[in-house]
Amino acid sequence: MEFTGQILQIKGNQMRRQIAGCIFDDFAELGQLIGYCQLTRVDEQGQVGPCQGSRIAAPLSDHRADPEGAGVISGDWLQGVVHGSAPVRRRAMAKAITLLESTRTDHRAQADELLTTLLPHTGRAFRLGISGVPGVGKSTFIEALGLYLIEQGLRVAVLAVDPSSSVTGGSILGDKTRMELLSQNPAAFIRPSPSACSLGGVAEKTRETMLVCEASGFDVIIVETVGVGQSETAVAGMTDIFCLLQLPNAGDDLQAIKKGIMEIADLIVINKADIDAGAAMRAKAQIKTALHMLRPASPNWTVPVLTLSALQKQGIADFWKAVCDYREALGASGEFAAKRRHQALAWMWEMIDSGLRSRFRSHPRVREELPALARAVEEGGTTPAAAAFRLLGHLQSNEQGRLPRQPAETEI
């Protein structure tokens, strides 16, 4: 790649003409942004991520880069995310999140170093999870809430997760379009991310992205999930409060008491109450009755059921008051701090699971035998369990080079 005047020239048809998802018109502004030039690319395996890092070692007018890619996570990066001016901080956050979301293995060490550097500056924001079925009005509600919080003097970050196609893998990432007013406010930061077919309604790197937003000084972080059903509950395990949005006439009493997402909600909201006030009140009564039949998630909190209209901006203040009451109730009992500790431990186990899957898929013996075993399973030559057992055996340490005994077909 070359820097020539005001034009960024990227050689190679695999490279995209952008820097961490942002187009820069002024290279002087980019030079003040951060000491790391990171370009988004697609490698031979189809993995998306920034190019090999090159640290800008001098003012950008000199156009010199470190060819070795050393010293990627520098004090300049930390200054940009934590202490930079508003435009510098915004772009530094975007670049940091791009690095975290990269699927290239050679960027994991850089991302881990970045998180370790930012960790002392995290933990002071309030994390709010928003979920609900498609069409319930999550984006409209988040925009109304975000604008209300900004009027109260708070800075708001929104992490919107957009569903990815199971066929093409693509994602529209159109949540900013629905939050037009909020996206233009300098006190707000909106980052849409693809779900990449991750289960639970959130993206794989949502937790890490929250830490970047906290380090940048945002007071409230709102996580909007994809449109979910009864079992997508991952967002509740990474936020301080989990709010479930419901629609009037969304089901009967039996539907309301089904276990799953309903029983882990800390706050339930009936949105679009302006369309049919009577239906909204009936839905509220049904849900309140159903909640009495479910075991409460916390002994220090009774889940309230509210009605509001995000479109008309009615009931937003009452919603935020309920959120503040929740934080005060759990903070006084010590449950709030304990909840964050448990979430950190759960995050560790998720990373262990993710690392084991990655190690399994990249193991040379697994990559060698997987195609033949997959064909054998498809053709009925072996059982899925026997094939899986053989492949998993390659991960086990065996100094004699022997695989563990495979179960007989009758044992499966």
C-alpha positions, 0 to 999 in steps of 0.5 A: 500500500502507498500513501500519495497525497490525499489518496489512499492506494491499496494494491491487490484486489483482495483489499477494500478501500477503507480503514477500519470501516471508515473513509478518511478525507484528511490524512492529517486527521488520520495521523492524529487519530492513532499510531496504527494503520489498519486496513480491512481485507479478506484473506484466501480462506474468506476470513475478514479482518485488518491487514498485517499491522503497520505502525505509523512511526512518524507524522503522516506527512512523512508516510513511513510505516513499520514493515514488521508490524511491531508495537501495534498496541501502543500508547497512541491507541490508548490515548485515542480510545480513552483520552482523544477528542470526540472525533478522534475517540469515535474513529479510534473506537471504530478501529479497535472494534474492527480489530476485535471482530477480526476472525484472523488468528494473527490478530487475536494476540493484538486484540487481547493486548488491547483489551488488557490495556483498556481493562483498567478504564472499564467497569463504570458504565451501566449495561442495558440489554434490549431484546424482543421479537422482530417488529416490536420496535427495538430500534425506535425505542432505543433512539427515544431512550438514547435521546432522553438520556443525552438530555439528562447529560449522559453519553450513550453507546448502542451496540446493535446486532443485525442478523446474518444470512445463513445462506450468503453470510451477509448482513444489512447493518441498517440499524443506524438508518432507524436511529437517524436522530441519535446517530447524528448526536455527538454524545452517542455512538452506534456500532452495528455488528453482524451476528455471524450466525452466533446463537443467543441474539448477540454477536461473538465479540459483543462483550469485548466491544462493550469494554471499548465503549466503557474505556471511552467514557460512555455512561450507558451502553445499550445492547440491542439483540437481533429479533429473538424468540423464547430461547435467545437469552445470551444478552442477559448474561452480559448486561446489568439489566435485561429488558424484554419488549413485548407487543399488545395481542402477542399471545394468550395467558399460556404463551406468557407463562412459557419459560425461557426469555420471560423468566430471566427478564428484569423489566418487561415493556409493552411497546406500541401502546398508542395503537390500542391502549385496551390491548396493551392493558390486557397484555400487561395484566396477562404478563403480570399474572404470569410472572407470579407463576415464575420463580423470580430471578432475584429476591431483591427485585420484583419485575415491573411491567410497563406500557409505553409508546416509543414512537410518541416518546411516551413513558420513556421517563418512567422506564428509566426510573424503573431502571434506576430503581433496579440498580439501587435495589441490587446495588444495596444488597451487593447482588449487582457486583456479584452479578458482574463477577459471575458474568466475567467467569462465564465469559472466561468459559465461553472463551475456553469453549471458543478456543477449543473449537478453533484449535480443533478446526485448525488441527492438521490431522483434523483438517486432513481426515475431516473430508473423508469422514464427512463423506463416510457419515453422509454415505452411511459408512460410519456413525456421526458419533464414531467420526466425531470421537475419532476427530476429537481424539486428535486433541488428546495428548498421547505420547505413544501416538495411539488414539483412545479406544473408539466405542463399538457401533453397538455402544453408540 
